[in-house]
Amino acid sequence: MLKVDMSAAAVTTRLKRVSQLRRLCLSLAAAKIVGEQERKTEVKNAGETISKSDKSETNEKAVS
């Protein structure tokens, strides 16, 4: 049987993660469905944001 870390720090970390997941679920539940054109624009913008994030992570690793 797996042992579960029940230290104060571990419990706090799990509670914070559950809180974040709850907020995400509530946000998704309240989200509105966008039209096809708006969705395509949002997907494109999200892809660009991810690309920029990947590039900055790569630059940070190169600097380290």
Helices and strands as residue ranges (DSSP letters): H 8-30, H 36-63
